[in-house]
């Protein structure tokens, strides 16, 4: 799930990572919005507000939206930088690094919310956007841009295009591939929605507040452990099979 890349990835690999990361993104999105009334998984709205402030010559006011945009951008850059830098080291699973950093950010924000009164929420929003930039870059690189999990605009666009293609089998004969990508996008949308629903319930009804982010961090950690354990078992099984054949 966190290891295969490019042609070695299957629909099953993409479905697994898509459901996990879109669920976490849904949690982060609703938690950030309920806590700070700002979107924390994409920058489309922030860019519009930044342009609006600049157009009204309120440059200082627009600075904060620029920081939001830059935080997401820097998260994406940093994730890709780590993956490229350590790609040649075959002993390392390079895709683990951005995921661990994301876990640390979510956990740190939750702890901070429990220990001090947050008087500068803009820094927390920037940190969440940085984490989502990390995640979006990670899943984009690992899936060769097949999967994106932090925002839905492009997903709904692609889904609409692919659904329309089903009505024209003559021009799009590879119906199995189209159905696979539709399935993937539906899973991402549903789990993003489910993550937001559960995140909103935990934040408001259970009153976990920023501790809701701990659920996202926990899911990521469990996924990494599961992926590593599964990979170790597969390797052990292959070694055992090879030894058996050599005898």
C-alpha positions in Angstrom: 0.0 0.0 0.0 2.8 2.5 1.0 5.5 0.6 -1.0 4.3 -0.1 -4.5 4.7 2.6 -7.0 3.9 3.1 -10.7 3.2 0.0 -12.7 3.5 -2.3 -9.7 0.5 -0.7 -8.1 -2.9 -2.3 -8.6 -6.5 -1.0 -8.0 -6.4 -2.8 -4.7 -3.3 -0.8 -3.6 -4.9 2.5 -4.6 -8.2 1.7 -3.0 -6.5 0.9 0.3 -4.4 4.1 0.5 -7.2 6.2 -0.9 -9.7 5.1 1.7 -7.3 5.7 4.6 -5.9 9.0 3.5 -9.3 10.4 2.3 -10.8 9.4 5.7 -8.0 11.2 7.5 -8.4 14.3 5.2 -12.1 14.4 6.0 -11.3 14.4 9.7 -8.8 17.2 9.3 -11.0 19.2 7.1 -14.0 19.3 9.5 -11.9 19.7 12.6 -10.0 22.7 11.1 -13.3 24.3 10.0 -15.1 23.8 13.3 -12.1 24.9 15.3 -11.0 27.9 13.3 -13.7 28.5 10.6 -11.1 27.9 7.9 -10.6 25.2 5.2 -7.5 23.1 6.0 -7.3 20.6 3.2 -7.2 22.8 0.1 -6.3 26.3 -1.0 -8.9 27.2 -3.6 -11.0 29.3 -1.3 -7.9 30.9 0.3 -6.6 31.9 -3.1 -9.9 33.6 -3.9 -9.8 35.5 -0.6 -6.2 36.5 -1.2 -7.0 37.9 -4.6 -10.0 39.8 -3.2 -7.9 41.5 -0.5 -5.2 42.4 -3.0 -7.8 43.8 -5.4 -9.1 46.0 -2.5 -5.5 47.1 -1.7 -5.7 45.3 1.7 -2.3 43.8 1.3 -1.6 43.1 4.9 -4.9 41.4 5.4 -4.3 39.2 2.4 -0.9 38.1 3.8 -2.5 35.5 6.0 -4.2 33.8 3.0 -0.9 33.9 1.2 0.7 32.1 4.1 -2.1 29.4 4.0 -1.4 28.9 0.3 2.4 28.8 0.8 2.0 26.3 3.7 0.2 23.8 1.5 2.7 24.4 -1.3 5.7 23.9 1.1 4.1 20.7 2.5 3.8 19.3 -1.0 7.4 20.4 -1.9 8.8 19.0 1.3 7.1 15.6 0.9 8.3 15.3 -2.7 11.8 16.4 -1.7 12.1 13.7 1.0 10.8 11.0 -1.4 13.3 12.0 -4.1 16.2 12.4 -1.7 15.9 8.9 -0.2 14.6 7.1 -3.3 17.9 5.4 -4.0 18.1 3.8 -0.6 16.4 0.5 -1.2 16.4 -0.4 2.5 14.1 2.5 3.3 10.4 2.9 2.5 10.6 6.6 1.5 6.8 7.1 1.6 6.8 6.5 5.3 8.6 9.8 6.1 5.9 12.2 5.0 3.3 10.1 6.7 5.2 10.1 10.0 5.6 13.9 9.8 1.9 14.3 9.2 1.2 12.1 12.3 3.5 14.2 14.4 1.8 17.5 13.2 -1.7 16.2 14.0 -0.6 14.9 17.4 1.3 18.1 18.3 -1.8 20.2 17.5 -4.0 18.1 19.6 -1.6 18.2 22.6 -1.2 22.0 22.1 -5.0 22.4 22.2 -5.0 20.6 25.6 -2.2 22.5 27.2 -2.4 26.1 26.1 -5.0 28.6 24.9 -4.5 29.1 21.2 -4.3 32.8 20.6 -2.7 32.6 17.1 -4.9 30.1 15.2 -3.3 31.1 11.9 -0.2 29.1 12.8 -2.3 26.0 13.5 -4.1 26.4 10.2 -0.8 26.7 8.4 0.4 23.6 10.1 -2.7 21.6 9.1 -2.4 22.9 5.5 1.3 21.9 5.5 0.2 18.4 6.7 -2.4 18.1 3.9 0.2 19.3 1.4 2.5 16.5 2.6 -0.3 14.0 2.2 -1.5 15.1 -1.2 2.0 15.1 -2.6 2.7 11.7 -1.1 -0.4 10.0 -2.6 0.0 11.8 -5.9 3.6 10.5 -6.3 2.9 7.0 -5.0 -0.1 6.5 -7.4 1.3 8.4 -10.4 -1.4 11.1 -10.0 -4.2 8.5 -10.0 -5.2 9.2 -6.4 -5.8 12.6 -4.7 -7.4 12.7 -1.3 -7.5 16.2 0.2 -10.0 18.0 -2.0 -13.0 17.0 -4.0 -13.3 19.5 -6.9 -11.1 17.6 -9.3 -12.6 14.3 -8.2 -16.1 15.3 -9.0 -14.9 16.7 -12.4 -13.1 13.4 -13.3 -16.0 11.3 -12.0 -18.5 13.3 -14.2 -16.2 12.8 -17.2 -15.8 9.1 -16.6 -19.5 8.5 -16.0 -20.3 10.2 -19.3 -17.8 8.0 -21.1 -19.7 4.9 -20.2 -22.5 6.0 -22.5 -20.1 6.0 -25.5 -18.5 2.6 -25.6 -17.5 3.1 -29.3 -15.1 5.9 -28.4 -14.1 4.5 -25.0 -14.0 0.7 -25.4 -11.9 0.1 -22.2 -15.0 0.0 -20.0 -13.3 -2.1 -17.3 -10.6 0.6 -16.7 -13.2 3.3 -16.6 -15.3 1.4 -14.1 -12.2 0.8 -11.9 -11.4 4.5 -11.8 -15.0 5.4 -11.1 -15.0 2.9 -8.2 -11.8 4.5 -6.9 -13.2 8.0 -7.0 -16.5 7.0 -5.4 -14.5 5.4 -2.5 -12.4 8.5 -2.0 -15.5 10.7 -2.0 -17.4 8.4 0.4 -14.5 8.0 2.8 -13.8 11.8 2.8 -17.5 12.3 3.7 -17.4 9.6 6.3 -14.2 11.1 7.9 -15.8 14.5 8.0 -19.0 13.0 9.5 -17.2 11.1 12.2 -14.8 14.0 12.8 -17.7 16.4 13.2 -19.5 14.0 15.6 -16.3 13.6 17.8 -15.5 17.3 17.8 -19.0 18.6 18.6 -21.0 15.8 20.2 -18.3 14.0 22.1 -16.6 17.4 22.7 -13.1 16.1 21.8 -12.3 19.4 20.1 -8.8 19.3 18.6 -8.2 15.8 20.1 -10.3 14.6 17.1 -7.0 14.9 15.1 -5.6 12.1 17.2 -7.9 9.7 15.5 -6.4 10.7 12.2 -2.9 10.3 13.5 -3.8 6.9 15.0 -5.3 5.6 11.7 -2.1 6.6 9.9 0.2 4.9 12.4 -1.9 1.7 12.4 -1.8 1.7 8.6 2.0 2.0 8.5 2.4 -0.8 11.0 -0.1 -3.0 9.1 1.7 -2.3 5.8 5.1 -3.0 7.3 3.9 -6.2 9.0 2.2 -7.4 5.8 5.3 -6.7 3.7 7.5 -8.6 6.2 5.2 -11.6 6.1 5.1 -11.6 2.3 9.0 -11.4 2.2 9.3 -14.3 4.7 6.8 -16.4 2.7 8.8 -15.8 -0.5 12.1 -16.7 1.1 10.6 -19.8 2.5 9.2 -20.8 -0.9 12.6 -20.1 -2.6 14.4 -22.3 -0.1 11.9 -25.0 -0.5 12.4 -24.9 -4.3 16.2 -24.9 -4.0 16.1 -28.1 -2.0 
